[in-house]
Amino acid sequence: MTSEPKEDLQLIERARHGDQRAFSALVRQYEDLIYGFAFHVCRDEEKASETLQDTFVNVFRKLKQFDGKSKFTTWVYRIVANNCLMKRRKRKIDLASLSIDHPEGFRDDPLRDENGRIIQTIPSWKETPLDNVMEEELRETLDRAIQRLPVEYRVVFVLRDIEEKSANETAKILRLSVPAVKSRLRRARMFLREQLHGYMKA
C-alpha cells in the first residue's frame, strides 16, 4: 500500500482493525471520488447514490480482506464497477444500450465522404477538450451516446478517458487483460465518434 498517502494508509489500517471513526473518515475521503465514478458509469443520480451506499457497505464488510497488494483506490474502483455491473443485471439499467457489434450500433468500416475518403470525426479523443468546447446540445448528445454504450464498454471508457486511469490499472480494476481493455476502449471510442458525426469534423 506504499502508493497511498500516508494519512490514508493509517486510516485504512485503523479501519481494518475495527476503528469506526477511521472508517467514517475513509467514507468522507473517498465518497466524492466513488460517487463521481458511479455517476459516469450509471448516468443517473439515484443509481449513483445507491451505488455509493452499496460500495461502502461492501468496503465495510470486506475491508479485512484488503491485503494491500493493489492500491486501495484500485480495490475500491473494482467494487464500484462490480456494483454497477450487478445493477445492470438485476435492474436492467442499460436497456437502452446498443450492441456495438450490431451493424446499426457500430460499423467496423469507417465513415467515408462521397469521394470515398475516410471521415475522421474526432482526430484524437484526448486532444479534444470536449468539456470546454461543446455546446449544450452536443453535451446532451454525447451523454445519450455514452448511455447507449453497453456497460462493459462504458466502464472501460469512463476509467480510461474520464477518470484517466492507465490501461494497466483499468485492467487490474476490471480483472481484464490489457489487450481486452484496449479493444473495448477502441470500440467504445469509435462508437461515440460515430454518434457524434455531424457535430464534429476534422
Summary of the structure (lengths in Angstrom):
residues: 202
radius of gyration: 18.9
end to end distance: 43.9
largest distance: 67.7
contacts: 554
relative contact order: 0.12
helix: 64%
strand: 1%
